[in-house]
């Protein structure tokens, strides 16, 4: 997987990338900046990987990929934008939908 995350510099002014080798980005941001995602949206779509992506993912030009785009919010503030290019032959996506029977809307 190739993942690129964009964060606002004024909120997360210094990130120690060495720590990210041991902890997830969310764990690090929560501990250092009191960061809490309150909601997120993700969108998936099939893509044909670029030459750069094929080289880094070590795949052929016939291997399909998925592009995942995530928007994460802290309260109503957009706080993260992430793009992930994911090998189609290595990942399975599963979605569980839960509905509140009390919510009639």
Secondary structure, 3 states (H helix, E strand, C coil): CEEEEEECCCCCCCCCCCHHHCCCHHHHHHHHHCCCCCEEEEEEEEECCCHHHHHHHCCCCCCCEEEEEEEEEECCEEEEEEEEEEECCCCCCCCCCCCCCCCCC
